[in-house]
Amino acid sequence: MIKKYRTIPIKILILEALLRRLPENHPKRPKIREELVRSYAGYRGEESLDYYLAQLPPDNYYIFQDLRIPISKDTYFQIDILLLTRRYFIIYEAKNMLGTLFFDFNQLVRTYEEKEEIFPDPIVQVQNQQYHLDNLLKKHLNKTVPNTSFVVVTNPSSKIEINSQYHVAKQKVIRNPAILPRFVTYSRQHPTDILDDRELQKITRLLLKFHTPSQPDILSQFQISIDEILPGLYCDRCMSLSIVKVDRTWKCQQCGIENDKAFIQAIIDYFLLIGATITNQQCRAFIQHSSIYVVSRLLRSLKLPYKGSTKGRAYQLSLHDLQKWL
Ligand SMILES: [Zn+2]
């Protein structure tokens, strides 16, 4: 049973919003696009595990897709997929990379198009995740549950190479189709229940409660200031900020298409790039529409929580609302 589904990472949403709202000739665009392609590849890699996990024999296990759990203030550990049972837990880390992947001690060397890149060792990564989750179970249930982890190379055309002395890596690095046989083997080796149903429910509740989605500061990362973000309403069809209100419809001045969702998209972009609250005045400036009354009606229609009196009312945007609109 899936206890937590992954959603599109906020990082991807921010990068997409930036590409909608930076000038065509902005020097940071190529780097942003590159980062977006990489982030999407990671996300698709994680998704590719779902098909194989869905084939596991029916049993009492819970699956959590994409968990980010605090260890201490401002420090988190992140798990792509956690499979939790009464008897053990398994962590899966997806690696969606092209080229030749050489798993060496303490590093992953990727060679692609004759270029060599060094990444942190994903084996160490998953072992850290095991360690932290094990600690969490000890702390809250006072129990130790057997556990293991796998690094799943999700791109079937990438080549896997492992340092012949790196025995742990040989055990842990697998491809998607190996998920089932490895699961069956591990499951057979651990037939004894350690947790009862109440404990399993408790830890499930805690994991869902502790999960904190990441909200990366992409603007700082790319050294882009808020002044560089273009206002207006975006047209998906001709990819320009050319939608304006014409009578009762929202119409693109470039291609002529009508789009009633352009306002919501603008509010989403505002939240992703500028801030978590929006006033009537800020909204008018951002969507480039001069009528206080029209904007007031639009903002009220979103049914967002707000603070302040009618004039200075600041509507509050949250990740939760945003995910409802996507
Ligand atoms: Zn258009």
Residues whose N, C-alpha, C, O or C-beta is under 5 A from the ligand:
A	BS01	ZN	C235 R237 C238 C252 Q254 C255 G256
